[in-house]
């Protein structure tokens, strides 16, 4: 996809020494980085939720039967259909401005976007409802900005470490570890969100079928000192319930549609 290609170009420039750092939205960063690159910092997380944007309807659950909702995210699509199987999900690509224009033109009745992106672009006035994580669980790393650098540039890594938020880093590392365990890419129908209270890390995850009607939901808790262990515990439980089989069926369903 476009985001993946853009990210690859930035990483190539980083490896070639054309730039010293790369700044990414963490939800777009694959769990395996190219050799020679590291994530030197994860900045304090912005609002991780998704938002509902509509010209006519103020709440997601107020949408009429068969309403058209625009999103290109499989994670959003499956969770929306879980709550409202009657909805018509319209694939909507492009930047925030392009998507808002499609809404304005009446191509769709509503669109779903990331709260963090809307805030950073000063588009909050378009938001009609913030969707709580119980309704729409975020993508891995959603709301977090990460800074990537070459692993041999200790001078650069020392500088960007000052921007690192330890709590965000622990939560996002656990989320990314879970995605790796489930062998799901950035576009997989997996919602996961880590939170911390004192020294305890809680990780919530959902894996959904293509039509959104089958949902595997699990929660794991553990020490913040070992986010990998919390992710492994959660991943094992989801795999035992058949998560990888569901993800494989999603790939097959997409191939059949494409």
GIJO-V530668 format. One record per residue. NEAR is the number of other C-alpha atoms within 8 Angstrom. D_CENTER is the distance of its C-alpha to the mean C-alpha in whole Angstrom. Layout:
NEAR	D_CENTER
NEAR	D_CENTER
//
This chain:
4	15
5	16
7	13
8	14
8	17
8	17
10	15
8	18
8	21
9	20
10	20
8	23
10	25
14	24
10	25
7	28
7	29
7	28
8	26
9	26
10	22
11	19
8	16
11	13
12	9
12	8
11	4
9	7
9	10
7	11
9	12
4	16
7	17
6	20
4	23
8	25
11	21
9	20
9	17
12	20
14	18
15	15
12	16
10	16
9	13
7	13
7	12
12	9
16	10
13	10
13	13
15	16
13	18
13	21
9	25
5	27
10	25
10	24
9	22
8	20
4	22
7	25
8	24
5	27
6	27
7	26
11	24
11	22
13	18
13	17
14	13
9	12
7	9
9	10
13	8
11	9
12	13
14	13
12	13
12	15
13	18
11	18
7	19
7	21
10	22
8	24
12	22
8	22
9	18
10	19
7	17
8	16
8	16
7	16
6	16
8	16
7	20
9	20
12	18
9	20
8	23
10	22
14	22
8	25
6	27
7	27
7	25
12	22
13	23
13	20
14	16
12	13
12	11
12	9
14	11
12	11
9	12
12	15
9	16
7	16
6	18
7	20
9	19
8	19
5	22
7	21
11	19
11	20
10	18
10	16
10	14
9	14
8	12
5	15
8	14
13	11
13	9
12	5
12	2
14	4
12	6
13	4
16	8
15	10
12	12
13	13
13	17
13	18
15	22
12	24
9	25
5	29
8	29
7	29
6	31
10	27
11	25
8	28
8	27
11	23
9	23
7	25
9	21
12	20
10	19
7	19
8	18
12	14
12	15
10	16
15	13
11	10
10	13
14	13
15	10
11	10
12	13
12	13
13	11
10	14
9	16
10	15
7	15
11	12
9	10
10	7
8	8
9	9
13	10
12	8
13	7
13	8
14	9
12	12
8	15
11	18
6	22
4	24
8	24
10	22
15	19
12	17
17	14
11	13
13	12
12	12
13	13
17	14
14	17
10	17
10	19
14	17
10	20
8	20
9	17
10	17
9	16
10	17
9	18
11	19
9	20
11	22
10	23
10	21
5	23
8	22
14	18
9	19
8	21
16	19
14	16
11	19
9	21
14	18
11	17
8	21
9	21
12	18
10	20
7	23
7	22
8	22
12	18
9	19
7	21
11	19
14	16
8	19
10	21
10	17
8	18
8	22
9	21
8	19
7	22
6	25
5	23
4	23
//
